[in-house]
Amino acid sequence: MKNLGTMDRMVRAFLAELCILTAFFWTGRDWQIVLYLLAFVLVFQAATGVCGFYRLIGRNSCERIKRKDRNLIVGTIVFMVFVAGAGSYASSLVTKNILMDDLRSIEKPYNLTLSSTDKNQRNESIEGYELMNTSFVVFNKKYTDYRPLALKFDEKFQGDMQNFSLVVKASRQDIYNGNLSNAHRSLAAAGPILQGIKERGDLR
C-alpha cells in the first residue's frame, strides 16, 4: 500500500538526483557505491510511493492528487532537469579546475628541479625534489581512488602515475649524491607524462 504523498515522492526523486551527481563527479569508488545504492532506494520509493520506514513508524503522507499536485510534479520535473544540466556542467568545470591546480602543484617543483639539475645547483635541486615528491604523494593519494570527469575515462592515467612515481624514485639517489646530470636525464622522462595527462584531459 502506498504511503508517500506527491511532495514526499518529489523530494526523494530530487535527493536521488543529488546523490547521482555527487557520486559521479565528486567522490571516490567507495562512496560512489553508497550514493548510487541510496539513489536507487530513493528512486524506487519515488516511483512506487512506498517507504518501509514510514510503515514502521505508521506514517502516511498520501493524499488525493489535485490540480496543484500535477502542477507541482511538472514544476519539479522541470527543476530537476535544470539541476541535472547545470549541476553536471558546474561540477565538470569546477573539478577540472581543481585537477589543473593539483597538476600545477607537481609541475612547478618539477620544473624547478629539472632546471636546477640542468644548472648543477645541488641545494636547489634537493629543495625542488622534496617539494615535487611531497606534492606528488598528495596528488597520487587523492586521485588513486577518485576520478573527476576529466580523468574518468582516461585508461592511461593509472599507468602514468606509476611511471611518474618510478621516475621520481629513480632520480632521488642521484640528486642527493650530487649526480645531477644523471638526475636531469631521469627527470626529463617525467615531462611527457604530465603533458600527456593534460592533453588527454583537455587541461589548459
DAMOWO-V616915 format. One record per backbone hydrogen bond with DSSP energy under -1.0 kcal/mol. NH is the residue of the N-H (numbers start at 1). CO is the residue of the C=O. E is the energy in kcal/mol with one decimal. If there is no record, write none. Layout:
BEGIN
((NH,CO,E) (NH,CO,E))
END
This chain:
BEGIN
((3,49,-2.5) (4,49,-1.7) (9,5,-2.3) (10,6,-2.3) (11,7,-2.5) (12,8,-2.0) (13,9,-2.0) (14,10,-2.3) (15,11,-2.6) (16,12,-2.2) (17,13,-1.8) (18,14,-2.0) (19,15,-2.2) (20,16,-2.2) (21,17,-2.5) (22,18,-2.6) (23,19,-2.6) (24,20,-2.6) (25,21,-2.3) (26,22,-2.2) (32,28,-2.1) (33,29,-2.0) (34,30,-1.4) (35,31,-2.8) (36,32,-2.8) (37,33,-2.2) (38,34,-2.3) (39,35,-2.6) (40,36,-2.3) (41,37,-2.3) (42,38,-2.4) (43,39,-2.7) (44,40,-2.5) (45,41,-2.4) (46,42,-2.6) (47,43,-2.6) (48,44,-2.5) (49,45,-2.6) (55,51,-1.6) (56,52,-1.8) (57,53,-1.9) (59,54,-2.6) (61,3,-2.3) (70,66,-1.9) (71,67,-2.1) (72,68,-2.1) (73,69,-2.4) (74,70,-2.4) (75,71,-2.7) (76,72,-2.6) (77,73,-2.5) (78,74,-2.3) (79,75,-2.3) (80,76,-2.6) (81,77,-2.3) (82,78,-2.1) (83,79,-2.7) (84,80,-2.6) (85,81,-2.2) (86,82,-3.2) (87,83,-2.8) (88,84,-1.8) (89,85,-2.2) (90,86,-2.8) (91,87,-2.4) (92,88,-2.4) (93,89,-2.3) (94,90,-2.9) (95,91,-2.4) (96,92,-1.5) (97,93,-2.1) (98,94,-2.4) (99,95,-2.2) (100,96,-2.3) (101,97,-2.2) (102,98,-2.3) (103,99,-2.4) (104,100,-2.2) (105,101,-1.5) (106,103,-1.1) (107,103,-2.8) (108,104,-2.6) (110,106,-2.1) (111,107,-3.0) (112,108,-1.9) (113,109,-2.6) (114,110,-2.8) (115,111,-2.4) (116,112,-2.5) (117,113,-2.5) (118,114,-1.6) (119,115,-1.6) (121,116,-2.9) (125,121,-2.0) (126,122,-2.5) (127,123,-2.5) (128,124,-2.7) (129,125,-2.5) (130,126,-2.4) (131,127,-2.0) (132,128,-2.6) (133,129,-3.2) (134,130,-2.4) (135,131,-2.4) (136,132,-2.5) (137,133,-2.3) (138,134,-2.0) (139,135,-2.5) (140,136,-3.3) (141,137,-2.1) (142,138,-2.0) (143,139,-2.5) (151,148,-1.7) (152,148,-1.7) (154,151,-2.0) (155,153,-1.1) (157,154,-1.0) (160,156,-2.3) (161,157,-2.3) (162,158,-1.9) (163,159,-2.4) (164,160,-2.7) (165,161,-2.2) (166,162,-1.9) (167,163,-2.1) (168,164,-2.4) (169,165,-2.3) (170,166,-2.4) (171,167,-1.6) (175,171,-2.2) (176,172,-2.3) (177,173,-1.9) (179,174,-2.3) (180,178,-1.8) (183,179,-2.1) (184,180,-2.5) (185,181,-1.9) (186,182,-2.1) (187,183,-2.8) (188,184,-1.8) (189,186,-1.1) (190,187,-2.0) (194,190,-1.9) (195,191,-2.3) (196,192,-2.3) (197,193,-1.8) (198,194,-2.0) (199,195,-2.4) (200,196,-2.4) (201,197,-1.8) (203,198,-3.2))
END
